[in-house]
Amino acid sequence: MVDNLFQPRCWKIAKVIFKHWSDGVVVFNVDSGNTHLLNPVTARILKTFAEQPADVVQLARHLASQDDIDADDELIAELEKVLIQLDEMGLIESASQ
C-alpha cells in the first residue's frame, strides 16, 4: 500500500453547487465565490464525498468497484494528485472540520 499523507485523512465536500454540462460539471464554491469546470471523473469524486466522507483508499475502492477495476497503488497515487488539486481549490476539506 502507498505510504502517503492522505491515507489517514478523511475528506468531505465543501459547500458547492453543481451544474451539469455535456462535457463536464461546473461547481460553484459557496464560501469562496469561485467557479470551477471539472471533468466527469473529478465530479464523481466530489459526488462520492457528498454522499459520505472518505479517505483516499476508501475513495479508490468505491470508484474502482463502479468501474470494475482494481483499487491498486497506481489508482491511489492518481487520486492523491486530484485530492491535492481539489483541496487547493477549496472544493474538499477535512471531514474533522
C-alpha positions as CSV (number, residue, x, y, z in Angstrom):
1,M,0.0,0.0,0.0
2,V,1.2,3.5,-0.7
3,D,2.6,5.4,2.3
4,N,1.0,8.9,1.9
5,L,-0.3,11.9,3.7
6,F,-3.9,11.4,2.5
7,Q,-4.5,7.8,3.6
8,P,-5.5,8.6,7.2
9,R,-7.2,11.8,6.3
10,C,-10.9,11.7,5.7
11,W,-12.3,14.2,3.2
12,K,-15.7,15.7,2.6
13,I,-17.1,18.0,0.0
14,A,-17.1,21.7,0.7
15,K,-20.2,23.9,0.2
16,V,-20.7,23.7,-3.6
17,I,-23.5,23.9,-6.1
18,F,-23.3,21.6,-9.1
19,K,-24.4,22.4,-12.7
20,H,-24.1,19.6,-15.2
21,W,-23.0,20.2,-18.8
22,S,-22.3,17.7,-21.7
23,D,-18.5,17.9,-21.3
24,G,-18.2,18.3,-17.6
25,V,-19.6,19.7,-14.4
26,V,-19.4,23.3,-13.2
27,V,-19.2,23.7,-9.4
28,F,-19.6,27.0,-7.6
29,N,-17.9,27.2,-4.2
30,V,-20.3,29.0,-1.9
31,D,-17.6,30.0,0.6
32,S,-15.0,31.4,-1.9
33,G,-17.3,32.5,-4.7
34,N,-15.1,30.7,-7.2
35,T,-16.5,28.6,-10.1
36,H,-14.6,25.6,-11.5
37,L,-15.1,23.4,-14.6
38,L,-14.5,19.8,-13.7
39,N,-14.1,16.7,-15.9
40,P,-16.6,13.9,-15.2
41,V,-14.2,11.8,-13.1
42,T,-13.4,14.7,-10.8
43,A,-17.1,15.4,-10.5
44,R,-17.6,11.8,-9.5
45,I,-15.0,12.2,-6.7
46,L,-16.9,15.2,-5.4
47,K,-20.2,13.4,-5.5
48,T,-18.7,10.5,-3.7
49,F,-17.6,12.9,-0.9
50,A,-21.1,14.4,-0.9
51,E,-22.6,11.0,-0.2
52,Q,-20.1,10.2,2.6
53,P,-16.7,11.4,3.7
54,A,-13.9,9.0,2.8
55,D,-10.1,8.7,2.8
56,V,-8.2,8.1,-0.4
57,V,-8.2,4.3,0.0
58,Q,-12.0,4.2,0.5
59,L,-12.4,6.5,-2.4
60,A,-10.3,4.3,-4.6
61,R,-12.2,1.2,-3.6
62,H,-15.5,3.0,-4.3
63,L,-14.6,4.3,-7.7
64,A,-12.9,1.0,-8.7
65,S,-15.9,-1.0,-7.8
66,Q,-18.1,1.2,-10.0
67,D,-15.7,0.8,-13.0
68,D,-14.7,-2.8,-12.4
69,I,-11.0,-2.0,-12.0
70,D,-8.5,-2.6,-9.2
71,A,-8.0,-0.1,-6.4
72,D,-4.3,-0.5,-6.7
73,D,-1.4,1.8,-5.7
74,E,-1.4,3.4,-9.1
75,L,-5.1,4.5,-8.8
76,I,-4.5,5.7,-5.2
77,A,-1.5,7.8,-6.4
78,E,-3.5,9.4,-9.2
79,L,-6.4,10.1,-6.8
80,E,-3.9,11.7,-4.3
81,K,-2.9,14.2,-7.1
82,V,-6.6,15.0,-7.7
83,L,-7.3,15.4,-4.0
84,I,-4.4,17.9,-3.7
85,Q,-5.9,19.9,-6.5
86,L,-9.4,19.8,-5.1
87,D,-8.1,20.8,-1.7
88,E,-6.1,23.7,-3.2
89,M,-9.3,24.8,-5.0
90,G,-11.3,24.6,-1.7
91,L,-13.7,22.1,-3.1
92,I,-12.9,19.5,-0.4
93,E,-12.0,19.8,3.2
94,S,-11.0,17.6,6.1
95,A,-14.1,15.8,7.5
96,S,-13.0,16.7,11.0
97,Q,-13.5,20.4,10.2
